[in-house]
Amino acid sequence: MKKIELDIVALSHSVTHSHNYAVVLGEEGGVRRLPIVIGGFEAQAIAVAMERMTPSRPLTHDLFKNTMDTLDIELQEVIINNLLDGIFYARLVCLKNGEQIEVDSRTSDALAMAVRFQCPIYTYEFILDAAGVILEEEEDGEGDDKEKTGKKRKKRRGKQQEPVALSKYNVEDLEKMLTDVLDKEDYLKAAEIRDEIKRRQG
């Protein structure tokens, strides 16, 4: 089966599942997107690696990567290889002493590892056909897109007003907040604060 390479293009609160997040994978060189609902812990693990943060203590995925590095096991690629009853399945394709080893994994954990190893992420055509979303209707379906965007904004405002609140702080205060949330190991909030600081400085 031909593999299709994916990139992580977004990580945000899930609109349909409260207290969860959605990681959106984009088809490399294509218009299809594959949204996958993940838990808060896994979202934090992905955000930490994407933002290149250094936790005060190793997270579980950092520990696993350190262990693999120590044992000279290389993560070559991650494959989202199946979709059953709305649940995605994945495999870690590893290399140890020239021998290829495949390990079953939850998709969220596999993505957290892929970001740390900076290895490619793949899936198959039948999975994109079943669960992929095509983003080519911006002109024809503009109203629908606006409606969806509006729902996302309403949900965020109803639950927490972080984007509005962060805009009221100066850079010095934001840097203090960043230090505080890092001490509390709230890496998702830290990523939002860091993005706000970069936006001000950029």
C-alpha positions as CSV (number, residue, x, y, z in Angstrom):
1,M,0.0,0.0,0.0
2,K,1.3,3.4,-0.9
3,K,2.1,5.6,2.1
4,I,1.0,9.3,2.2
5,E,3.1,11.7,4.2
6,L,1.5,14.0,6.7
7,D,2.6,17.1,8.7
8,I,1.2,18.5,11.9
9,V,-0.5,21.7,10.9
10,A,-2.6,22.6,14.0
11,L,-3.1,21.8,17.6
12,S,-6.2,23.3,19.3
13,H,-9.2,22.7,21.5
14,S,-11.6,20.2,20.1
15,V,-14.9,21.8,19.1
16,T,-16.9,18.6,19.4
17,H,-15.3,17.0,22.5
18,S,-15.0,19.2,25.6
19,H,-11.8,18.8,27.7
20,N,-10.1,17.3,24.6
21,Y,-7.9,18.6,21.9
22,A,-7.6,18.1,18.2
23,V,-4.4,17.6,16.3
24,V,-4.8,18.3,12.6
25,L,-2.5,16.5,10.1
26,G,-2.1,17.9,6.6
27,E,-1.4,15.9,3.5
28,E,2.0,16.9,2.2
29,G,1.6,18.6,-1.1
30,G,-2.2,18.2,-0.9
31,V,-5.4,19.8,0.4
32,R,-6.7,17.1,2.7
33,R,-6.6,17.3,6.4
34,L,-6.9,14.5,9.0
35,P,-8.3,15.8,12.4
36,I,-7.7,13.5,15.3
37,V,-9.1,14.0,18.8
38,I,-6.5,13.5,21.6
39,G,-6.4,14.0,25.3
40,G,-4.9,16.9,27.2
41,F,-1.8,15.1,28.3
42,E,-0.9,14.0,24.8
43,A,-1.7,17.5,23.4
44,Q,0.7,18.9,26.0
45,A,3.4,16.4,25.1
46,I,3.1,17.4,21.4
47,A,3.1,21.1,22.2
48,V,6.2,20.9,24.4
49,A,8.2,19.2,21.6
50,M,6.8,21.5,18.8
51,E,7.7,24.6,20.9
52,R,11.1,23.1,21.8
53,M,10.5,23.6,25.5
54,T,12.6,22.0,28.1
55,P,10.4,20.7,31.0
56,S,11.8,20.8,34.5
57,R,11.3,17.0,34.6
58,P,11.2,14.7,31.7
59,L,7.7,13.9,30.5
60,T,6.7,10.3,29.7
61,H,7.5,10.7,26.0
62,D,10.8,12.4,26.8
63,L,11.7,9.4,29.0
64,F,10.8,7.0,26.3
65,K,12.9,8.8,23.8
66,N,15.8,9.0,26.1
67,T,15.5,5.3,26.7
68,M,15.4,4.5,23.0
69,D,18.5,6.8,22.5
70,T,20.4,5.0,25.2
71,L,19.5,1.6,23.7
72,D,20.5,2.8,20.3
73,I,17.0,2.4,18.8
74,E,16.0,4.9,16.1
75,L,12.5,5.8,15.3
76,Q,12.4,5.9,11.5
77,E,8.7,6.7,10.9
78,V,5.2,6.7,12.3
79,I,2.4,5.1,10.4
80,I,-1.3,5.7,11.1
81,N,-2.2,2.3,9.8
82,N,-5.9,1.7,10.6
83,L,-9.2,3.3,11.5
84,L,-11.8,1.1,13.2
85,D,-15.1,2.4,14.7
86,G,-13.7,5.9,14.7
87,I,-10.5,5.0,16.5
88,F,-7.2,5.6,14.8
89,Y,-4.4,3.0,15.2
90,A,-0.7,3.6,14.7
91,R,2.7,1.9,14.6
92,L,6.2,3.0,15.5
93,V,8.7,1.8,12.9
94,C,12.0,1.5,14.6
95,L,15.5,0.4,13.7
96,K,17.8,-1.5,16.1
97,N,21.2,-2.9,14.9
98,G,20.0,-2.9,11.3
99,E,16.8,-4.8,12.1
100,Q,13.4,-3.1,11.6
101,I,11.0,-3.4,14.5
102,E,7.3,-2.3,14.5
103,V,5.6,-1.4,17.8
104,D,1.8,-0.8,18.2
105,S,1.0,2.6,19.6
106,R,-1.9,4.9,20.3
107,T,-1.9,7.5,17.6
108,S,-1.5,10.4,20.0
109,D,1.5,8.8,21.6
110,A,3.0,8.0,18.2
111,L,2.6,11.7,17.1
112,A,4.3,12.9,20.4
113,M,7.2,10.6,19.6
114,A,7.4,11.6,15.9
115,V,7.8,15.3,16.9
116,R,10.6,14.4,19.3
117,F,12.5,12.2,16.8
118,Q,11.6,14.6,13.9
119,C,10.7,11.6,11.8
120,P,8.0,11.4,9.1
121,I,4.4,10.6,9.7
122,Y,2.5,8.5,7.2
123,T,-1.0,7.2,6.6
124,Y,-2.8,5.3,3.8
125,E,-5.4,6.4,1.2
126,F,-8.3,4.5,2.7
127,I,-7.9,6.4,6.0
128,L,-7.8,9.8,4.3
129,D,-10.9,8.7,2.3
130,A,-12.7,7.7,5.4
131,A,-11.8,10.5,7.8
132,G,-10.0,13.2,5.8
133,V,-11.4,16.7,5.2
134,I,-10.8,18.6,2.0
135,L,-10.1,22.3,2.5
136,E,-10.8,23.5,-1.1
137,E,-14.2,25.0,-0.5
138,E,-13.2,28.4,0.9
139,E,-15.0,30.3,-1.8
140,D,-18.0,27.9,-2.4
141,G,-18.5,27.1,1.3
142,E,-17.4,30.3,2.8
143,G,-20.5,30.6,4.9
144,D,-20.0,27.2,6.4
145,D,-16.4,28.0,7.2
146,K,-17.3,31.2,8.9
147,E,-20.0,29.4,10.9
148,K,-17.5,26.8,12.1
149,T,-15.0,29.5,13.0
150,G,-17.6,31.4,14.9
151,K,-18.5,28.3,16.9
152,K,-14.9,27.8,17.8
153,R,-14.5,31.4,18.9
154,K,-17.7,31.2,21.0
155,K,-16.6,28.0,22.7
156,R,-13.2,29.4,23.6
157,R,-14.7,32.7,24.9
158,G,-17.3,30.8,27.0
159,K,-14.7,28.6,28.6
160,Q,-11.6,30.7,28.9
161,Q,-10.6,34.1,27.6
162,E,-6.9,33.5,27.3
163,P,-6.3,35.2,23.9
164,V,-8.1,38.4,25.2
165,A,-6.4,38.3,28.6
166,L,-2.9,37.8,27.2
167,S,-3.2,40.8,25.0
168,K,-3.6,43.0,28.0
169,Y,-0.2,42.2,29.5
170,N,3.1,43.8,28.5
171,V,6.0,41.6,27.4
172,E,7.7,41.8,30.9
173,D,4.5,40.5,32.6
174,L,4.1,37.8,29.9
175,E,7.7,36.6,30.5
176,K,6.9,36.3,34.3
177,M,3.7,34.4,33.5
178,L,5.7,32.1,31.2
179,T,8.1,31.3,34.0
180,D,5.2,30.6,36.4
181,V,3.4,28.2,34.1
182,L,6.6,26.4,33.2
183,D,7.2,25.9,37.0
184,K,3.6,24.5,37.2
185,E,4.4,22.3,34.1
186,D,1.4,23.7,32.2
187,Y,3.1,23.5,28.8
188,L,0.0,24.2,26.7
189,K,-0.5,27.6,28.4
190,A,3.2,28.2,28.1
191,A,3.0,27.7,24.4
192,E,0.2,30.2,24.1
193,I,2.2,32.8,26.1
194,R,5.3,32.2,24.1
195,D,3.3,32.7,20.9
196,E,2.0,36.0,22.2
197,I,5.5,37.1,23.1
198,K,6.8,36.2,19.6
199,R,3.9,38.0,18.0
200,R,4.8,41.2,20.0
201,Q,8.5,40.9,19.2
202,G,8.1,39.9,15.6
